[in-house]
Amino acid sequence: MAAFFLWIILFFLCWPIAYYALVLYPIVWLLTLPFRLVGIAVNGVFGLLQRYVYASYSVTARPRAI
């Protein structure tokens, strides 16, 4: 909602820049979409590695019964 009000203020102050922002925002969003998908995939790989490391630690760090 705040972004909308900032755009309205920009529209009243300098309408050509507001129109450029309105037109270029979807293009920039489409250009950054592959980077977001790669970020999600890398985050998933790191999550799997973290589970593997923590699982191996929990197996090896169990207290031994006497």
C-alpha distance (Angstrom), angle and dihedral (degrees) to the residues before:
residue distance angle dihedral
M1 . . .
A2 3.79 . .
A3 3.80 90.6 .
F4 3.80 89.7 55.4
F5 3.81 92.2 52.4
L6 3.79 90.9 47.4
W7 3.80 89.1 51.7
I8 3.83 90.8 51.0
I9 3.81 90.1 51.3
L10 3.80 90.2 48.2
F11 3.80 89.4 48.5
F12 3.79 91.6 55.7
L13 3.79 94.3 43.5
C14 3.78 99.7 42.8
W15 3.79 115.5 -1.4
P16 3.86 98.5 -175.8
I17 3.81 91.7 59.9
A18 3.80 89.8 46.7
Y19 3.80 91.0 54.1
Y20 3.81 91.4 47.9
A21 3.78 89.4 50.9
L22 3.80 90.7 49.0
V23 3.81 92.3 51.0
L24 3.81 98.6 39.6
Y25 3.82 97.9 45.9
P26 3.85 95.6 77.4
I27 3.81 91.0 44.7
V28 3.80 92.1 51.8
W29 3.81 90.1 45.7
L30 3.81 90.7 54.0
L31 3.80 91.8 47.3
T32 3.82 92.6 52.2
L33 3.81 95.0 44.9
P34 3.85 95.6 89.0
F35 3.81 90.3 52.0
R36 3.80 90.3 52.7
L37 3.80 91.0 50.4
V38 3.81 90.8 50.4
G39 3.80 88.7 49.0
I40 3.80 91.1 53.3
A41 3.80 91.1 49.3
V42 3.81 93.4 48.0
N43 3.80 90.1 47.6
G44 3.82 89.0 53.5
V45 3.81 92.4 49.9
F46 3.79 91.3 49.9
G47 3.80 89.4 48.4
L48 3.80 90.7 54.2
L49 3.81 91.5 47.8
Q50 3.79 90.4 49.5
R51 3.80 91.7 51.6
Y52 3.81 90.5 48.6
V53 3.80 93.0 50.8
Y54 3.80 93.9 44.9
A55 3.82 92.1 46.1
S56 3.79 92.5 51.2
Y57 3.80 90.4 47.4
S58 3.79 92.8 50.5
V59 3.82 90.6 50.6
T60 3.80 94.7 49.5
A61 3.82 97.8 38.9
R62 3.81 98.3 57.8
P63 3.80 115.2 129.4
R64 3.78 112.8 -107.0
A65 3.76 119.6 -123.1
I66 3.78 116.3 -130.5
